[in-house]
């Protein structure tokens, strides 16, 4: 990644991601703005790619809200304690996920990636991502029906 500028209270920083990383959710992420690269203290913003037919690992964000803008694709997001609720979003939709809500986005296309911009009110974009056991997962105690 290329960072232009020096983080500081009166400076603008530009971040040019050159490659992606695999995030804790198992997706390709292009790190944009974070505390580590820009000096941000209260937010992060990244571009996330869900491959054709792919999905994120079920997870939640402790202490931070998420705002998502779907740039391309159609995504079905399972959410709730047992991932029992769903919402389908298309390119151009904005989503809001409250802090701590378990969720798992799934790309409904078998041919095209789904691409989203994700912002959180947490400058540490991955440190507060907590895996959420899928209902009925082997080796987990679950109050969710199977």
Secondary structure as UniProt FT lines:
FT   STRAND          2..4
FT   TURN            9..10
FT   STRAND          14..16
FT   STRAND          21..22
FT   TURN            24..25
FT   STRAND          28..33
FT   HELIX           35..38
FT   STRAND          44..50
FT   TURN            52..53
FT   STRAND          59..61
FT   TURN            62..63
FT   STRAND          66..72
FT   STRAND          74..79
FT   TURN            81..82
FT   STRAND          85..90
FT   TURN            91..92
FT   STRAND          94..97
FT   TURN            99..100
FT   STRAND          103..107
FT   STRAND          114..120
FT   TURN            125..128
FT   STRAND          129..131
FT   TURN            135..136
FT   TURN            138..139
//
